[in-house]
Amino acid sequence: MNTNHTGKIILAIMISLVLLAGAFSGGVILGWLIPSGSPLETLTPDTTKPAETAPLPDSTPPSSTPANLRKLFQPFWEAWDIIHEQYVDQPVDDLQLMRGAIQGMLNSLGDIHTGYMTPEDYDQATTALDGSYGGIGAWVDTAGEYLTIIRPMSGSPAEAAGLKPGDEIIGVDGQSVIGKDPSAVLQTVKGPEGTTVVLTVQRHAPEEILDFTIVRAQITVSSVESRMLDQHIGYLALYTFGSESAQEVKTALTELLAQHPVGLILDLRDNSGGYVDAAIDIISQFIGSGVIMIERFGDGKEVTFEAHPGGLATEIPLVVLVNQYSASASEITAGAIQDYQRGKIVGTTTYGKGSVQNWVPLADEQGAVKVTIARWLTPKGRLIHGIGLTPDYIVERTEEDIEAELDPQLNKAIDLLLNENK
């Protein structure tokens, strides 16, 4: 069998696997977080190879291509032959062509959350993240085209270096990461304490490309911050929906409610998401019963999720803070609270990430396909994806406010709770 035809057989197998990827179910993660104990579960596609067949004439699809797709793929195989016969730099890399074909197919769907991950990217993206790690110390967004800084953590190397919200990472250690899955880029940014990483970022307003040399530190992640504010109002900030977040929220609520606050503020600003199980548990602390979110698949099938009984804060007056970086699980939480009129939403329109992805590893460790399989809807059936949630009270917080340590969104939430108790 000639090399060109062998390449066709391999590529046909890979394409067939990708076409079947959507049929394999897996666990669900909302947003960027992939900590240890991840609920991500995927089924490996069948790796049984077809029997070897005699070589076929050029521009004829190999027999491993499903019969009903051979005519459709005829132009593809013609292009394959033209590249091998006429391209100026020979020999061409068949593996690279195969991966490029898969990436191009998935890109054609026009969904930035669906794509191909090389074996290296997949290994990096699925590296476990626990409560402590070596890195630069920043909350990030992996839902878009680039790994984007949401907010440097207080006292972190990222803050000391001068990274700002909205900075898009386009290079790591002198290597371009444009086109790479942001979840994989995240893993290259992390590294052992004391090591150095050079980040190239694209900053807007004004438009500029900047390099930052940052020495990594040991970063301890806590997903919850809580305290009592003046006027006896409880404040709970949730930074991610991680594996321990639900228990951390329960602990914080128990401590706050023991002080008998007149109201509660749930701050979901800059929270880009996390686990669906954590979202259900956390929403259930504020909504006592009923459907709290809906999962809708492409065939119209819907799966509903209901609140767990026994929530700690189902009656106390509530205000939720959101902004443009509140995404996915944060939007589901705020949307459920808004639909049930359980509390008021204050801030700016949220990100609009309301889709569900499966990560399906391909056979023979050839990477993985990340494919959108469903959309999330609020209890009243409102679509989140591409739209976001509109707060009940739209209040901006500008860069000037942040630099001056002013928080008009928080002030509005306090006013609403105080007026409710008059």
LINKA-V732777 format. One record per backbone hydrogen bond with DSSP energy under -0.5 kcal/mol. CO is the residue of the C=O (numbers start at 0). NH is the residue of the N-H. If there is no record, write none. Layout:
co:CO nh:NH
co:CO nh:NH
//
This chain:
co:1 nh:5
co:2 nh:6
co:3 nh:7
co:4 nh:8
co:5 nh:9
co:6 nh:10
co:7 nh:11
co:8 nh:12
co:9 nh:13
co:10 nh:14
co:11 nh:15
co:12 nh:16
co:13 nh:17
co:14 nh:18
co:15 nh:19
co:16 nh:20
co:17 nh:20
co:19 nh:22
co:20 nh:23
co:22 nh:24
co:24 nh:42
co:27 nh:275
co:28 nh:30
co:28 nh:356
co:29 nh:273
co:33 nh:128
co:34 nh:37
co:40 nh:26
co:56 nh:59
co:58 nh:60
co:61 nh:64
co:65 nh:68
co:65 nh:69
co:66 nh:69
co:68 nh:72
co:69 nh:73
co:70 nh:73
co:72 nh:76
co:73 nh:77
co:74 nh:78
co:75 nh:79
co:76 nh:80
co:77 nh:81
co:78 nh:82
co:79 nh:83
co:80 nh:84
co:81 nh:85
co:81 nh:86
co:82 nh:86
co:87 nh:89
co:91 nh:93
co:92 nh:96
co:93 nh:97
co:94 nh:98
co:95 nh:99
co:96 nh:100
co:97 nh:101
co:98 nh:102
co:99 nh:103
co:100 nh:104
co:101 nh:105
co:102 nh:106
co:103 nh:107
co:105 nh:108
co:106 nh:109
co:109 nh:111
co:110 nh:113
co:114 nh:369
co:116 nh:367
co:117 nh:121
co:118 nh:122
co:119 nh:123
co:120 nh:124
co:121 nh:125
co:123 nh:126
co:128 nh:35
co:130 nh:220
co:132 nh:134
co:132 nh:218
co:133 nh:190
co:134 nh:216
co:135 nh:157
co:136 nh:152
co:138 nh:149
co:138 nh:150
co:140 nh:147
co:145 nh:147
co:146 nh:168
co:147 nh:140
co:148 nh:165
co:150 nh:138
co:152 nh:155
co:155 nh:159
co:156 nh:160
co:157 nh:161
co:157 nh:162
co:158 nh:161
co:163 nh:166
co:166 nh:148
co:166 nh:168
co:167 nh:169
co:167 nh:201
co:168 nh:146
co:169 nh:176
co:169 nh:177
co:170 nh:199
co:171 nh:174
co:174 nh:171
co:176 nh:179
co:180 nh:183
co:180 nh:184
co:181 nh:185
co:182 nh:186
co:183 nh:187
co:184 nh:188
co:185 nh:189
co:191 nh:194
co:194 nh:215
co:196 nh:198
co:196 nh:213
co:197 nh:172
co:198 nh:200
co:198 nh:211
co:199 nh:169
co:199 nh:170
co:200 nh:202
co:200 nh:209
co:201 nh:167
co:202 nh:207
co:207 nh:202
co:209 nh:200
co:211 nh:198
co:211 nh:213
co:213 nh:196
co:213 nh:215
co:215 nh:193
co:216 nh:134
co:216 nh:218
co:217 nh:219
co:218 nh:132
co:218 nh:220
co:219 nh:221
co:222 nh:238
co:222 nh:239
co:224 nh:236
co:226 nh:234
co:228 nh:231
co:228 nh:232
co:229 nh:232
co:231 nh:261
co:231 nh:262
co:232 nh:228
co:233 nh:264
co:234 nh:226
co:235 nh:266
co:236 nh:224
co:236 nh:238
co:239 nh:241
co:240 nh:274
co:241 nh:244
co:241 nh:245
co:243 nh:247
co:244 nh:248
co:245 nh:249
co:246 nh:250
co:247 nh:251
co:248 nh:252
co:249 nh:253
co:250 nh:254
co:251 nh:255
co:252 nh:256
co:253 nh:257
co:255 nh:258
co:256 nh:259
co:262 nh:233
co:263 nh:265
co:263 nh:318
co:264 nh:235
co:264 nh:266
co:265 nh:267
co:265 nh:320
co:266 nh:237
co:267 nh:270
co:269 nh:271
co:270 nh:326
co:272 nh:240
co:273 nh:29
co:274 nh:278
co:275 nh:279
co:276 nh:280
co:277 nh:281
co:278 nh:282
co:279 nh:283
co:281 nh:284
co:282 nh:285
co:282 nh:286
co:284 nh:312
co:289 nh:306
co:292 nh:304
co:293 nh:295
co:293 nh:376
co:294 nh:296
co:294 nh:302
co:295 nh:374
co:296 nh:299
co:300 nh:296
co:302 nh:294
co:304 nh:291
co:304 nh:292
co:316 nh:263
co:317 nh:343
co:318 nh:265
co:319 nh:345
co:320 nh:267
co:321 nh:347
co:322 nh:325
co:324 nh:326
co:325 nh:350
co:326 nh:329
co:327 nh:331
co:328 nh:332
co:329 nh:333
co:330 nh:334
co:331 nh:335
co:332 nh:336
co:333 nh:337
co:334 nh:338
co:335 nh:339
co:336 nh:341
co:336 nh:342
co:337 nh:340
co:343 nh:319
co:344 nh:391
co:344 nh:392
co:345 nh:321
co:346 nh:394
co:351 nh:353
co:351 nh:385
co:352 nh:327
co:353 nh:375
co:355 nh:372
co:355 nh:373
co:356 nh:28
co:357 nh:359
co:357 nh:370
co:358 nh:360
co:359 nh:368
co:360 nh:44
co:361 nh:364
co:362 nh:365
co:366 nh:361
co:367 nh:116
co:367 nh:369
co:368 nh:359
co:368 nh:370
co:369 nh:114
co:370 nh:357
co:372 nh:297
co:373 nh:355
co:374 nh:295
co:375 nh:383
co:376 nh:293
co:377 nh:380
co:381 nh:377
co:383 nh:386
co:383 nh:387
co:388 nh:349
co:388 nh:390
co:392 nh:346
co:392 nh:394
co:397 nh:401
co:398 nh:402
co:399 nh:403
co:400 nh:405
co:401 nh:404
co:406 nh:410
co:407 nh:411
co:408 nh:412
co:409 nh:413
co:410 nh:414
co:411 nh:415
co:412 nh:416
co:413 nh:417
co:414 nh:418
co:415 nh:419
co:416 nh:420
co:418 nh:421
//
